[in-house]
Amino acid sequence: MDRELFKKLLKNAQLNKKTFGELLGTSHNTVNAWGSNGRDFPYWVKSWLNLYIENKECKELKEIIRENVCKD
């Protein structure tokens, strides 16, 4: 994964590096160092962000269904 894809995935997840680091239990500086000075992104970051985005979309869809279909 390159820095541009990482930025795109963070944007799609509606996260910034600081918040992403907090969710992971690591610092902003650690996240910010990925993809620079020869440091690769951890292998799991892309799949983690994709799953986070998918889960967020499912939660939003579930709420829409609950509000519009499952009315009492």
N, CA, C and O atoms as a CHARMM CRD file, in Angstrom:
* protein
*
  288
    1    1 MET  N      0.85600  -1.16500   0.00000 PROA 1      0.00000
    2    1 MET  CA     0.00000   0.00000   0.00000 PROA 1      0.00000
    3    1 MET  C      0.90300   1.23000   0.00000 PROA 1      0.00000
    4    1 MET  O      1.94500   1.25500   0.65500 PROA 1      0.00000
    5    2 ASP  N      0.48300   2.24300  -0.74600 PROA 2      0.00000
    6    2 ASP  CA     1.23800   3.48700  -0.75800 PROA 2      0.00000
    7    2 ASP  C      0.49900   4.56700   0.03600 PROA 2      0.00000
    8    2 ASP  O     -0.63400   4.36800   0.47400 PROA 2      0.00000
    9    3 ARG  N      1.15600   5.70100   0.21000 PROA 3      0.00000
   10    3 ARG  CA     0.59800   6.78900   1.02200 PROA 3      0.00000
   11    3 ARG  C     -0.72200   7.31800   0.45400 PROA 3      0.00000
   12    3 ARG  O     -1.62500   7.66200   1.21600 PROA 3      0.00000
   13    4 GLU  N     -0.84100   7.38700  -0.86800 PROA 4      0.00000
   14    4 GLU  CA    -2.06800   7.90800  -1.47700 PROA 4      0.00000
   15    4 GLU  C     -3.25900   6.99800  -1.20100 PROA 4      0.00000
   16    4 GLU  O     -4.34900   7.48000  -0.89400 PROA 4      0.00000
   17    5 LEU  N     -3.06200   5.70400  -1.30700 PROA 5      0.00000
   18    5 LEU  CA    -4.14600   4.76100  -0.99300 PROA 5      0.00000
   19    5 LEU  C     -4.50700   4.85100   0.48300 PROA 5      0.00000
   20    5 LEU  O     -5.68400   4.81100   0.84000 PROA 5      0.00000
   21    6 PHE  N     -3.50600   4.97300   1.33400 PROA 6      0.00000
   22    6 PHE  CA    -3.75700   5.11400   2.77000 PROA 6      0.00000
   23    6 PHE  C     -4.59900   6.35600   3.04700 PROA 6      0.00000
   24    6 PHE  O     -5.57600   6.29200   3.79400 PROA 6      0.00000
   25    7 LYS  N     -4.22700   7.48000   2.45100 PROA 7      0.00000
   26    7 LYS  CA    -4.99000   8.72100   2.63100 PROA 7      0.00000
   27    7 LYS  C     -6.43000   8.55000   2.13500 PROA 7      0.00000
   28    7 LYS  O     -7.37300   9.01700   2.77300 PROA 7      0.00000
   29    8 LYS  N     -6.58700   7.87900   0.99300 PROA 8      0.00000
   30    8 LYS  CA    -7.92500   7.65300   0.43000 PROA 8      0.00000
   31    8 LYS  C     -8.77000   6.78700   1.36400 PROA 8      0.00000
   32    8 LYS  O     -9.94000   7.08300   1.60500 PROA 8      0.00000
   33    9 LEU  N     -8.17100   5.72000   1.88500 PROA 9      0.00000
   34    9 LEU  CA    -8.91300   4.83900   2.78500 PROA 9      0.00000
   35    9 LEU  C     -9.27500   5.55700   4.08700 PROA 9      0.00000
   36    9 LEU  O    -10.38400   5.39500   4.59700 PROA 9      0.00000
   37   10 LEU  N     -8.34600   6.34700   4.62400 PROA 10     0.00000
   38   10 LEU  CA    -8.67000   7.12300   5.83000 PROA 10     0.00000
   39   10 LEU  C     -9.83000   8.07100   5.56300 PROA 10     0.00000
   40   10 LEU  O    -10.73500   8.20400   6.38700 PROA 10     0.00000
   41   11 LYS  N     -9.79900   8.72500   4.41200 PROA 11     0.00000
   42   11 LYS  CA   -10.87500   9.65500   4.05900 PROA 11     0.00000
   43   11 LYS  C    -12.20800   8.92100   3.93800 PROA 11     0.00000
   44   11 LYS  O    -13.22700   9.38900   4.44500 PROA 11     0.00000
   45   12 ASN  N    -12.19800   7.77200   3.26600 PROA 12     0.00000
   46   12 ASN  CA   -13.42700   6.97600   3.12300 PROA 12     0.00000
   47   12 ASN  C    -13.93900   6.47900   4.46900 PROA 12     0.00000
   48   12 ASN  O    -15.14400   6.32000   4.66500 PROA 12     0.00000
   49   13 ALA  N    -13.01800   6.23700   5.39100 PROA 13     0.00000
   50   13 ALA  CA   -13.39800   5.78600   6.73000 PROA 13     0.00000
   51   13 ALA  C    -13.78900   6.96000   7.62700 PROA 13     0.00000
   52   13 ALA  O    -14.24000   6.76800   8.75600 PROA 13     0.00000
   53   14 GLN  N    -13.61300   8.17000   7.11400 PROA 14     0.00000
   54   14 GLN  CA   -13.87500   9.40100   7.87300 PROA 14     0.00000
   55   14 GLN  C    -13.03300   9.43800   9.14600 PROA 14     0.00000
   56   14 GLN  O    -13.51200   9.78000  10.22700 PROA 14     0.00000
   57   15 LEU  N    -11.76100   9.07200   8.97700 PROA 15     0.00000
   58   15 LEU  CA   -10.80000   9.08200  10.07100 PROA 15     0.00000
   59   15 LEU  C     -9.61600   9.96000   9.69400 PROA 15     0.00000
   60   15 LEU  O     -9.32500  10.16100   8.51500 PROA 15     0.00000
   61   16 ASN  N     -8.94500  10.47500  10.70000 PROA 16     0.00000
   62   16 ASN  CA    -7.65200  11.09800  10.47000 PROA 16     0.00000
   63   16 ASN  C     -6.60500  10.20700  11.13000 PROA 16     0.00000
   64   16 ASN  O     -6.94500   9.23700  11.80700 PROA 16     0.00000
   65   17 LYS  N     -5.33500  10.53800  10.93000 PROA 17     0.00000
   66   17 LYS  CA    -4.27100   9.68500  11.46500 PROA 17     0.00000
   67   17 LYS  C     -4.30600   9.61200  12.98000 PROA 17     0.00000
   68   17 LYS  O     -4.02600   8.56200  13.55600 PROA 17     0.00000
   69   18 LYS  N     -4.64600  10.71100  13.62900 PROA 18     0.00000
   70   18 LYS  CA    -4.69000  10.73000  15.09200 PROA 18     0.00000
   71   18 LYS  C     -5.77200   9.78800  15.61600 PROA 18     0.00000
   72   18 LYS  O     -5.52000   8.97500  16.50600 PROA 18     0.00000
   73   19 THR  N     -6.96600   9.90300  15.06300 PROA 19     0.00000
   74   19 THR  CA    -8.07800   9.05200  15.48900 PROA 19     0.00000
   75   19 THR  C     -7.81200   7.58900  15.15100 PROA 19     0.00000
   76   19 THR  O     -8.12900   6.69700  15.93800 PROA 19     0.00000
   77   20 PHE  N     -7.23500   7.34600  13.98900 PROA 20     0.00000
   78   20 PHE  CA    -6.89000   5.98100  13.59900 PROA 20     0.00000
   79   20 PHE  C     -5.90400   5.39000  14.60500 PROA 20     0.00000
   80   20 PHE  O     -6.06800   4.25500  15.05300 PROA 20     0.00000
   81   21 GLY  N     -4.89400   6.15800  14.95200 PROA 21     0.00000
   82   21 GLY  CA    -3.93100   5.70600  15.95100 PROA 21     0.00000
   83   21 GLY  C     -4.58900   5.40200  17.28400 PROA 21     0.00000
   84   21 GLY  O     -4.25600   4.41100  17.93400 PROA 21     0.00000
   85   22 GLU  N     -5.52700   6.25400  17.69600 PROA 22     0.00000
   86   22 GLU  CA    -6.23500   6.02600  18.95600 PROA 22     0.00000
   87   22 GLU  C     -7.04000   4.73400  18.90800 PROA 22     0.00000
   88   22 GLU  O     -7.06500   3.97600  19.87800 PROA 22     0.00000
   89   23 LEU  N     -7.69900   4.48500  17.77700 PROA 23     0.00000
   90   23 LEU  CA    -8.46300   3.23700  17.63500 PROA 23     0.00000
   91   23 LEU  C     -7.55900   2.01700  17.72300 PROA 23     0.00000
   92   23 LEU  O     -7.96200   0.96700  18.22200 PROA 23     0.00000
   93   24 LEU  N     -6.33400   2.16500  17.23400 PROA 24     0.00000
   94   24 LEU  CA    -5.38100   1.05700  17.25100 PROA 24     0.00000
   95   24 LEU  C     -4.62600   0.93500  18.55600 PROA 24     0.00000
   96   24 LEU  O     -4.00600  -0.09100  18.83300 PROA 24     0.00000
   97   25 GLY  N     -4.68000   1.99600  19.36300 PROA 25     0.00000
   98   25 GLY  CA    -3.91800   1.99800  20.60400 PROA 25     0.00000
   99   25 GLY  C     -2.45600   2.34800  20.37500 PROA 25     0.00000
  100   25 GLY  O     -1.57800   1.90700  21.11600 PROA 25     0.00000
  101   26 THR  N     -2.20400   3.13900  19.35000 PROA 26     0.00000
  102   26 THR  CA    -0.84700   3.58100  19.05100 PROA 26     0.00000
  103   26 THR  C     -0.85100   5.09300  18.83800 PROA 26     0.00000
  104   26 THR  O     -1.90900   5.72200  18.82700 PROA 26     0.00000
  105   27 SER  N      0.31100   5.65700  18.67400 PROA 27     0.00000
  106   27 SER  CA     0.40500   7.11500  18.58100 PROA 27     0.00000
  107   27 SER  C      0.24300   7.61400  17.14600 PROA 27     0.00000
  108   27 SER  O      0.42500   6.87400  16.18000 PROA 27     0.00000
  109   28 HSD  N     -0.10000   8.87800  17.04700 PROA 28     0.00000
  110   28 HSD  CA    -0.18400   9.55800  15.75400 PROA 28     0.00000
  111   28 HSD  C      1.16500   9.49700  15.05900 PROA 28     0.00000
  112   28 HSD  O      1.22700   9.30200  13.84500 PROA 28     0.00000
  113   29 ASN  N      2.25200   9.66200  15.81500 PROA 29     0.00000
  114   29 ASN  CA     3.59600   9.64100  15.22400 PROA 29     0.00000
  115   29 ASN  C      3.90300   8.29800  14.57100 PROA 29     0.00000
  116   29 ASN  O      4.52900   8.25100  13.51200 PROA 29     0.00000
  117   30 THR  N      3.47000   7.21400  15.19200 PROA 30     0.00000
  118   30 THR  CA     3.68400   5.89400  14.60600 PROA 30     0.00000
  119   30 THR  C      2.93700   5.76800  13.28900 PROA 30     0.00000
  120   30 THR  O      3.50000   5.33500  12.28400 PROA 30     0.00000
  121   31 VAL  N      1.68200   6.14500  13.30000 PROA 31     0.00000
  122   31 VAL  CA     0.86900   6.07300  12.07900 PROA 31     0.00000
  123   31 VAL  C      1.45100   6.98600  11.00600 PROA 31     0.00000
  124   31 VAL  O      1.51600   6.61200   9.83500 PROA 31     0.00000
  125   32 ASN  N      1.87000   8.16700  11.40300 PROA 32     0.00000
  126   32 ASN  CA     2.40600   9.13600  10.45500 PROA 32     0.00000
  127   32 ASN  C      3.70700   8.65100   9.82100 PROA 32     0.00000
  128   32 ASN  O      4.01500   9.03600   8.69300 PROA 32     0.00000
  129   33 ALA  N      4.46800   7.82700  10.51000 PROA 33     0.00000
  130   33 ALA  CA     5.74700   7.33900   9.99800 PROA 33     0.00000
  131   33 ALA  C      5.58400   6.24800   8.94200 PROA 33     0.00000
  132   33 ALA  O      6.49300   6.01200   8.14600 PROA 33     0.00000
  133   34 TRP  N      4.43300   5.58700   8.93100 PROA 34     0.00000
  134   34 TRP  CA     4.21800   4.54200   7.94600 PROA 34     0.00000
  135   34 TRP  C      4.29000   5.12900   6.54600 PROA 34     0.00000
  136   34 TRP  O      3.72800   6.19200   6.28600 PROA 34     0.00000
  137   35 GLY  N      4.97100   4.44900   5.65500 PROA 35     0.00000
  138   35 GLY  CA     5.05100   4.87700   4.26800 PROA 35     0.00000
  139   35 GLY  C      6.08300   5.96100   4.01400 PROA 35     0.00000
  140   35 GLY  O      6.14400   6.50800   2.91300 PROA 35     0.00000
  141   36 SER  N      6.89200   6.27900   5.01000 PROA 36     0.00000
  142   36 SER  CA     7.93100   7.28500   4.80400 PROA 36     0.00000
  143   36 SER  C      9.26700   6.77000   5.32000 PROA 36     0.00000
  144   36 SER  O      9.32200   5.87700   6.16500 PROA 36     0.00000
  145   37 ASN  N     10.31900   7.33700   4.80600 PROA 37     0.00000
  146   37 ASN  CA    11.68200   6.96900   5.21300 PROA 37     0.00000
  147   37 ASN  C     11.92500   5.45400   5.14500 PROA 37     0.00000
  148   37 ASN  O     12.58100   4.87800   6.01200 PROA 37     0.00000
  149   38 GLY  N     11.38700   4.83000   4.10300 PROA 38     0.00000
  150   38 GLY  CA    11.59900   3.40400   3.90900 PROA 38     0.00000
  151   38 GLY  C     10.75200   2.49200   4.76800 PROA 38     0.00000
  152   38 GLY  O     10.89400   1.27100   4.70800 PROA 38     0.00000
  153   39 ARG  N      9.87000   3.07300   5.57100 PROA 39     0.00000
  154   39 ARG  CA     9.00100   2.24500   6.42000 PROA 39     0.00000
  155   39 ARG  C      7.74700   1.87000   5.64700 PROA 39     0.00000
  156   39 ARG  O      7.04000   2.73100   5.12600 PROA 39     0.00000
  157   40 ASP  N      7.48800   0.59400   5.58300 PROA 40     0.00000
  158   40 ASP  CA     6.27400   0.11100   4.92100 PROA 40     0.00000
  159   40 ASP  C      5.08300   0.23700   5.85600 PROA 40     0.00000
  160   40 ASP  O      5.23400   0.36700   7.07100 PROA 40     0.00000
  161   41 PHE  N      3.91100   0.19500   5.27300 PROA 41     0.00000
  162   41 PHE  CA     2.69400   0.10600   6.06900 PROA 41     0.00000
  163   41 PHE  C      2.58500  -1.32100   6.57600 PROA 41     0.00000
  164   41 PHE  O      2.94000  -2.25300   5.85400 PROA 41     0.00000
  165   42 PRO  N      2.10400  -1.52100   7.79800 PROA 42     0.00000
  166   42 PRO  CA     1.86600  -2.88900   8.25500 PROA 42     0.00000
  167   42 PRO  C      0.92900  -3.61900   7.28700 PROA 42     0.00000
  168   42 PRO  O      0.02600  -3.01000   6.71400 PROA 42     0.00000
  169   43 TYR  N      1.14200  -4.88900   7.11400 PROA 43     0.00000
  170   43 TYR  CA     0.39500  -5.67200   6.12900 PROA 43     0.00000
  171   43 TYR  C     -1.11400  -5.63500   6.36000 PROA 43     0.00000
  172   43 TYR  O     -1.88200  -5.79600   5.41100 PROA 43     0.00000
  173   44 TRP  N     -1.54500  -5.43100   7.57800 PROA 44     0.00000
  174   44 TRP  CA    -2.95900  -5.54600   7.93500 PROA 44     0.00000
  175   44 TRP  C     -3.72700  -4.23500   7.82000 PROA 44     0.00000
  176   44 TRP  O     -4.95200  -4.24500   7.94500 PROA 44     0.00000
  177   45 VAL  N     -3.06800  -3.12300   7.59100 PROA 45     0.00000
  178   45 VAL  CA    -3.73500  -1.81400   7.61700 PROA 45     0.00000
  179   45 VAL  C     -4.80500  -1.69800   6.53400 PROA 45     0.00000
  180   45 VAL  O     -5.91200  -1.23000   6.80400 PROA 45     0.00000
  181   46 LYS  N     -4.48600  -2.11600   5.32700 PROA 46     0.00000
  182   46 LYS  CA    -5.44800  -2.00100   4.22300 PROA 46     0.00000
  183   46 LYS  C     -6.72100  -2.79600   4.51900 PROA 46     0.00000
  184   46 LYS  O     -7.82600  -2.27400   4.37300 PROA 46     0.00000
  185   47 SER  N     -6.56900  -4.04700   4.93200 PROA 47     0.00000
  186   47 SER  CA    -7.75800  -4.86200   5.20500 PROA 47     0.00000
  187   47 SER  C     -8.52300  -4.32900   6.41500 PROA 47     0.00000
  188   47 SER  O     -9.75300  -4.37200   6.42700 PROA 47     0.00000
  189   48 TRP  N     -7.81600  -3.82300   7.43800 PROA 48     0.00000
  190   48 TRP  CA    -8.46300  -3.26000   8.61700 PROA 48     0.00000
  191   48 TRP  C     -9.33600  -2.07300   8.21400 PROA 48     0.00000
  192   48 TRP  O    -10.49600  -1.98300   8.61500 PROA 48     0.00000
  193   49 LEU  N     -8.77500  -1.17000   7.42400 PROA 49     0.00000
  194   49 LEU  CA    -9.54200   0.00600   7.00300 PROA 49     0.00000
  195   49 LEU  C    -10.71500  -0.38100   6.10600 PROA 49     0.00000
  196   49 LEU  O    -11.80400   0.17400   6.24400 PROA 49     0.00000
  197   50 ASN  N    -10.50600  -1.32400   5.19300 PROA 50     0.00000
  198   50 ASN  CA   -11.60900  -1.76600   4.33900 PROA 50     0.00000
  199   50 ASN  C    -12.73600  -2.36900   5.16400 PROA 50     0.00000
  200   50 ASN  O    -13.90700  -2.10600   4.88800 PROA 50     0.00000
  201   51 LEU  N    -12.40900  -3.16400   6.16000 PROA 51     0.00000
  202   51 LEU  CA   -13.44400  -3.74700   7.02700 PROA 51     0.00000
  203   51 LEU  C    -14.12800  -2.67400   7.87300 PROA 51     0.00000
  204   51 LEU  O    -15.33700  -2.73700   8.09600 PROA 51     0.00000
  205   52 TYR  N    -13.36300  -1.69600   8.34200 PROA 52     0.00000
  206   52 TYR  CA   -13.93300  -0.59700   9.11600 PROA 52     0.00000
  207   52 TYR  C    -14.94700   0.16700   8.26400 PROA 52     0.00000
  208   52 TYR  O    -16.04200   0.48300   8.72800 PROA 52     0.00000
  209   53 ILE  N    -14.57800   0.46000   7.02000 PROA 53     0.00000
  210   53 ILE  CA   -15.46900   1.18400   6.10500 PROA 53     0.00000
  211   53 ILE  C    -16.72200   0.36100   5.83300 PROA 53     0.00000
  212   53 ILE  O    -17.83300   0.88800   5.87500 PROA 53     0.00000
  213   54 GLU  N    -16.54700  -0.92400   5.55600 PROA 54     0.00000
  214   54 GLU  CA   -17.68800  -1.80300   5.28200 PROA 54     0.00000
  215   54 GLU  C    -18.61300  -1.88400   6.49200 PROA 54     0.00000
  216   54 GLU  O    -19.83400  -1.82600   6.34200 PROA 54     0.00000
  217   55 ASN  N    -18.05600  -2.01600   7.66500 PROA 55     0.00000
  218   55 ASN  CA   -18.85700  -2.08900   8.87600 PROA 55     0.00000
  219   55 ASN  C    -19.63300  -0.79400   9.10500 PROA 55     0.00000
  220   55 ASN  O    -20.80500  -0.82100   9.48000 PROA 55     0.00000
  221   56 LYS  N    -18.98200   0.31900   8.88200 PROA 56     0.00000
  222   56 LYS  CA   -19.63300   1.61600   9.04500 PROA 56     0.00000
  223   56 LYS  C    -20.81100   1.75100   8.07500 PROA 56     0.00000
  224   56 LYS  O    -21.88400   2.21800   8.45500 PROA 56     0.00000
  225   57 GLU  N    -20.60300   1.34200   6.82800 PROA 57     0.00000
  226   57 GLU  CA   -21.68200   1.39300   5.84200 PROA 57     0.00000
  227   57 GLU  C    -22.83500   0.48100   6.23900 PROA 57     0.00000
  228   57 GLU  O    -23.99700   0.85100   6.07200 PROA 57     0.00000
  229   58 CYS  N    -22.53600  -0.69700   6.75700 PROA 58     0.00000
  230   58 CYS  CA   -23.58500  -1.63000   7.19500 PROA 58     0.00000
  231   58 CYS  C    -24.37700  -1.05500   8.36300 PROA 58     0.00000
  232   58 CYS  O    -25.59900  -1.19000   8.41500 PROA 58     0.00000
  233   59 LYS  N    -23.68000  -0.41300   9.30000 PROA 59     0.00000
  234   59 LYS  CA   -24.36900   0.20700  10.43100 PROA 59     0.00000
  235   59 LYS  C    -25.28800   1.32800   9.96100 PROA 59     0.00000
  236   59 LYS  O    -26.40500   1.47300  10.45800 PROA 59     0.00000
  237   60 GLU  N    -24.81400   2.12000   8.99900 PROA 60     0.00000
  238   60 GLU  CA   -25.64300   3.21000   8.46900 PROA 60     0.00000
  239   60 GLU  C    -26.86900   2.65300   7.75500 PROA 60     0.00000
  240   60 GLU  O    -27.97400   3.17100   7.92100 PROA 60     0.00000
  241   61 LEU  N    -26.68100   1.60600   6.96700 PROA 61     0.00000
  242   61 LEU  CA   -27.79800   0.97600   6.27000 PROA 61     0.00000
  243   61 LEU  C    -28.78300   0.36200   7.26300 PROA 61     0.00000
  244   61 LEU  O    -29.99700   0.46900   7.08900 PROA 61     0.00000
  245   62 LYS  N    -28.26300  -0.26800   8.28400 PROA 62     0.00000
  246   62 LYS  CA   -29.12400  -0.86200   9.31300 PROA 62     0.00000
  247   62 LYS  C    -29.98300   0.20200   9.97900 PROA 62     0.00000
  248   62 LYS  O    -31.16500  -0.02300  10.23900 PROA 62     0.00000
  249   63 GLU  N    -29.39600   1.35300  10.25300 PROA 63     0.00000
  250   63 GLU  CA   -30.14900   2.43600  10.87900 PROA 63     0.00000
  251   63 GLU  C    -31.22800   2.97700   9.94200 PROA 63     0.00000
  252   63 GLU  O    -32.33600   3.28300  10.38300 PROA 63     0.00000
  253   64 ILE  N    -30.91100   3.09600   8.66200 PROA 64     0.00000
  254   64 ILE  CA   -31.90400   3.55400   7.67600 PROA 64     0.00000
  255   64 ILE  C    -33.06600   2.57200   7.61500 PROA 64     0.00000
  256   64 ILE  O    -34.22800   2.97900   7.59300 PROA 64     0.00000
  257   65 ILE  N    -32.75400   1.29000   7.58800 PROA 65     0.00000
  258   65 ILE  CA   -33.80400   0.26600   7.55000 PROA 65     0.00000
  259   65 ILE  C    -34.64200   0.33500   8.81000 PROA 65     0.00000
  260   65 ILE  O    -35.87000   0.28200   8.74700 PROA 65     0.00000
  261   66 ARG  N    -33.99000   0.45200   9.95100 PROA 66     0.00000
  262   66 ARG  CA   -34.71400   0.51500  11.22300 PROA 66     0.00000
  263   66 ARG  C    -35.65400   1.70600  11.24500 PROA 66     0.00000
  264   66 ARG  O    -36.79400   1.58300  11.69400 PROA 66     0.00000
  265   67 GLU  N    -35.19900   2.84900  10.77000 PROA 67     0.00000
  266   67 GLU  CA   -36.01500   4.06000  10.80100 PROA 67     0.00000
  267   67 GLU  C    -37.16800   4.03200   9.80900 PROA 67     0.00000
  268   67 GLU  O    -38.22500   4.60300  10.07800 PROA 67     0.00000
  269   68 ASN  N    -36.98300   3.37200   8.65800 PROA 68     0.00000
  270   68 ASN  CA   -37.96800   3.46000   7.57800 PROA 68     0.00000
  271   68 ASN  C    -38.78800   2.19500   7.34100 PROA 68     0.00000
  272   68 ASN  O    -39.86400   2.26900   6.74800 PROA 68     0.00000
  273   69 VAL  N    -38.31400   1.06400   7.78000 PROA 69     0.00000
  274   69 VAL  CA   -39.02600  -0.18100   7.50200 PROA 69     0.00000
  275   69 VAL  C    -39.59500  -0.78900   8.78000 PROA 69     0.00000
  276   69 VAL  O    -40.70500  -1.32100   8.77700 PROA 69     0.00000
  277   70 CYS  N    -38.86800  -0.71500   9.82600 PROA 70     0.00000
  278   70 CYS  CA   -39.25600  -1.39300  11.05700 PROA 70     0.00000
  279   70 CYS  C    -40.01500  -0.45200  12.00300 PROA 70     0.00000
  280   70 CYS  O    -39.81800  -0.49800  13.21700 PROA 70     0.00000
  281   71 LYS  N    -40.85100   0.37100  11.46300 PROA 71     0.00000
  282   71 LYS  CA   -41.62300   1.28200  12.30700 PROA 71     0.00000
  283   71 LYS  C    -42.66400   0.50300  13.09600 PROA 71     0.00000
  284   71 LYS  O    -43.23000  -0.48100  12.61900 PROA 71     0.00000
  285   72 ASP  N    -42.89500   0.96000  14.29000 PROA 72     0.00000
  286   72 ASP  CA   -43.90700   0.30400  15.14100 PROA 72     0.00000
  287   72 ASP  C    -45.30300   0.61900  14.67100 PROA 72     0.00000
  288   72 ASP  O    -46.27400   0.15400  15.26700 PROA 72     0.00000
